[in-house]
């Protein structure tokens, strides 16, 4: 009753860990036609599918608040931990311990490591003493193995002015078994053919196909999904869990991926917010030909922050990229009401009205337009802020931030701005009368 269609089944092929990957995308029915959210359905699928098919690792994920950001960044992993070091064995052991710590954090799902799997390989150990007794050097043995398996360049063959490369390799070398490789013979310094198995031993195991590096250091990535919590709080819990994990010198653990890009986006958005407020102040200062009057208008911006915080807390909405963009929009929206009020009060004061009478009359004249502009904006954002309709969840934080900030700023502005205006622009006639009485 919840599934509308299977939109795509994509076979992605083989990855660096020599495993096949596939992706199935499901389209759900409209939210009004089902009783569970997309996150609840993903949790149910995860519980149903995990461990059902041996050898198959299944990850389920539902789009959440950061879905658009993750698509822009080209990733769908909620948390990425980068483990860096030098020795592969130490790096593998450290990454496994880190993966267990990450999996223990509430809200983390589908923990995976880039080194969980590998290609079967066999390490060859040379008995140097025995090889020396039989007249073989480690270099002779290594060259024999290299030519037999990987091949070797044996020079060029020239015919009628054309050069052809000569490459020597055993036929069907990729199909040789370890036992067949050990049957190969190496010629010693006395011209005798010695079987490899008499001077070497093998140790089967798994080895990486690709060794990732970052900043000239070997790298293992641990990825995980996030469900039921915001990515910021989960990432901070992961950082605390990893901080308690002992690590050798020269090895590092850090949270990267989507969380790192989110933090960088917040820093850039903070600069954008400061720049937008500076531009608004510069325009107002040029229009009013004053440095004090724009400060009265700009006072409505921090007041709007009260409403933003209140609405985000009441709706259990996190301060994410969308809500931060809403805060930037507020920087240009909330000053409009203050501009209407301050501009009218200045005109009345310049016409000779006392400051108290000027702000009172300005409030009476501008109350209706202020309420009309605020109500139209609030009502227009209300459906989006409530998450009504399909696809509105991603943009709801933006609407909630704008709605809360605008509503709070309007209510407080009607009281606070007249008071501050009276303090910044004192009544000159009253001052002159007070001075005359004193004389």
C-alpha positions, 0 to 999 in steps of 0.5 A, a space after each residue: 500500500 506504500 509502494 507506487 513503482 520501482 523507478 530504476 534498477 541500476 547495475 553499477 558494476 564492480 568497485 575497488 573492492 572487487 564486489 558487484 554493486 546494484 541500486 534499486 530506487 523506489 517511488 512511494 505513494 503520496 504522503 496523504 495515501 500512506 500512514 508511514 513516512 519515508 524514514 519509517 519505511 526505510 527503517 522497516 526495509 532495513 530490519 527486514 532485509 539485513 542478513 537475509 541473503 548471505 554475502 550480500 550487504 544491503 543499505 537502505 536510505 530515505 531522503 531527508 533534510 540534507 538530501 538536496 545538498 548531498 545530491 549536489 555534492 555527489 554523495 549519499 553517505 551521511 557520515 564519512 570517517 577518514 582513517 589515515 596512516 602508513 602501514 596497511 596492517 595497522 591501518 586496517 586494524 585501526 579502521 575496524 576499531 573505528 567502525 565499531 565505535 561509529 556503529 555504536 553511536 545512536 542514529 548511525 546505520 549501514 556502517 561500511 568500510 572501503 577495506 571490508 573486502 579484498 582480492 584473494 592473494 598469496 604472499 610469497 616468502 623466500 627461504 634465503 638460506 636454502 636458496 643460497 645453498 641451491 645457487 639462487 638469489 631472491 632476484 632470480 626468484 622474483 623475476 621468474 614470478 614476475 615474468 610468469 604472472 605479470 609478464 616482462 618486456 623482452 625488447 623490440 622486433 624490427 621488420 621493414 622499418 616497423 618496431 614491434 614490442 615483445 612481451 613475454 608471459 605464460 599462456 593463461 597466466 591469470 588462470 594459474 593456481 598457486 600450486 601450478 605457480 609453485 611447480 615453475 622452475 628457476 635455473 640456478 648459477 650451475 644450470 640446474 632447474 629448481 622448483 619454486 616450491 623447494 625454496 619458497 612458502 606461500 601465505 594465502 589471504 586477502 589484499 586490497 585492489 586499490 590503495 587510496 591515498 590523500 595528502 601522500 598518506 594511505 586512506 581507509 574510508 568508513 561510511 555510514 547512514 543517518 536515521 532518526 537524528 540530524 547529521 550534525 549531532 550524529 557527527 559530533 557524537 562520532 567525533 567524541 567516540 573517535 577521540 577516545 580511541 587510542 591510535 599509534 603515532 602518525 595515524 589520524 581519524 577525522 569526520 569528513 564527507 557530507 558533514 565537512 561540506 556542511 560545515 564549510 557551507 555554514 562558514 560561507 553562508 555566515 559570510 554571506 549573511 554579514 555581507 548582506 547586512 553590511 550592504 543593507 546598512 550602506 544603502 540605508 546610510 546613503 538614503 538617510 544621510 545619517 549613520 545613526 538612523 540606519 542602526 535603528 532600522 537594523 535593530 529589527 534583525 537581531 530581534 528576528 533571531 528570537 523568532 527564528 530560534 523559537 520556531 525552530 525549537 517548537 517544530 524540532 527543526 535543525 539549523 541546517 543549510 536551508 534554515 540558514 538561507 532563510 536567515 539570510 533572506 530575513 536580513 533583507 525582509 525584516 528591515 522593510 517594516 522598520 523602514 516604513 515606521 522610521 521613515 514616516 517618523 522622520 518626515 513628521 519630526 522634520 515637519 516640526 512634530 515633537 518626537 513622541 507625537 511623531 513616533 505615535 502618529 507614524 505607528 498609527 499611519 503605518 500599522 496597517 501596511 506593516 500588518 498587511 505585508 507581514 500577513 501576506 508573507 506569513 500566509 504564503 509561507 504557511 503551507 510550505 512551513 507545515 510541510 503540506 504537499 509532496 517534496 516540501 520537507 526539504 524546503 520547510 526549514 527555510 520557510 519556518 525560519 523566515 516565518 518565525 523571524 518575520 512574525 517576531 520582528 513585526 510584533 517587537 518592532 512596533 514597540 521597540 523601534 519607536 522607543 529606540 528612535 526617540 532615544 536616538 533622535 531627541 526632541 530638539 524643541 523640548 531641549 531648547 525649552 528645558 535650557 531656557 527654563 534653566 537659564 
